[in-house]
Amino acid sequence: MTASASNDAPVFGWDVGGAHVKVSMVTRAGALADVAQWACPLWQGIAHLERAIDGVFERWPAAADASARHAVTMTGEMVDLFADRAEGVRILTRTLAQRLGARTMFFAGAAGWLARSACPDRWRNVASANWLATAQWVATCIPDALLVDIGSTTTDIIPIVGGRVAARGSNDAARLVSGELVYQGVVRTPLCGVAHRIAFRGETTGVMNEWFATTADVYRLTGELWPEHDQHPSADNGPKTEAASRARIARMIGRDAADASDAEWRRFAQSWRHEQLRTLEANLARVIAQDAALAVAPIVGAGCGRFLAAALARQEARGYVDFARLAGVAHDDTTRAEWVSTCAPSVAVGLLASMASKGAAGNEARPYDDASPRAA
């Protein structure tokens, strides 16, 4: 195969998380063509990743072709299937390279693109670098911005200044300190991790420290959670309906759904929403304080919970840009915009790889020596 033919092949961008696999397809011209997500409870076994790969090949047969190029970022190396993160990177990169072929490269931040053979030694650069991939691509579009990517499990708040990623933290431990990583999302987060006391019927009550309900129950009741993003079992493995959600959030304060009206439980869900927004707002303020250039920077919203990023922008009287718009999705294509924004790291890594294959300098991030793990 000639170099020209090789560069004409599509690029598939992969974001392999602990809970989902997200994949995008970028055309030979560097345009985003398609994107999709598969539930992948990786902690239950590598077979879930194998099934997700099968799903990708079924959706896009070209992905299984030897000429296809694959660009991968990950967060799944931290699940307790693996003894440690190094083993996770080693097994994931081996599994992916074996299934996807020799033209598979792994995003490693400042270390560039790595072949599978280099990943065991550079695992710290490969592990959980998906936030950096997203921010690095956004920085090619907007010089000063606050990337707020709210997923099913976590939230990234990444500052971009002067067209460069300006994050203080280089790994999850440091980003938890800086406020650039918040371990809260809109689907899988247990409500006892959102607040320890909550308002109900004009009083503040303690919260049971039990996994009785998750944030999916809250946003199911507020009507903001897109059903297609509701891919994981509920806390009690019960129905994912409004009635079942009312029962689950009632348990959080020692009550039954029959103890209040449907309208009261919707207001209670709004109280949980308020508490989660307050946490995100506090961390956003910490990140903004890092650089004067961020004082008026717009928020770029991504992830299945980007409706909260838009709410933060309104509260802060800031501009708001949807990640999907940056990726070229039309304003009237709401379904496509939902998936593109939800799968932002896979879209970003695919577009960055396409730029790299054309010799584009792209936009370089600050050096990062470590990118530690989390489930996405």
Secondary structure, 3 states (H helix, E strand, C coil): CCHHHHHHCCEEEEEECCCEEEEEEECCCCCEEEEEEEECCHHHCCHHHHHHHHHHHHHCHHHHCCCCEEEEEECHHHCCCCCCHHHHHHHHHHHHHHHHCCCEEEECHHHCEECHHHCCCCHHHHECCHHHHHHHHHCCCCCCEEEEEECCCCEEEEEEECCEECCCCCCHHHHHHHCCEECCCCCCCEHHHCCCEEEECCEEEECCCCCCCEHHHHHHHCCCCCHHHCCCCCCCCCCCCHHHHHHHHHHCCCCCHHHCCHHHHHHHHHHHHHHHHHHHHHHHHHHHCCCHHHCCCCEEEECCCHHHHHHHHHHHCCCEEEHHHHCCCCCCCHHHHHHHHHCHHHHHHHHHHHHHHCCCCCCCCCCCCCCCCCCC
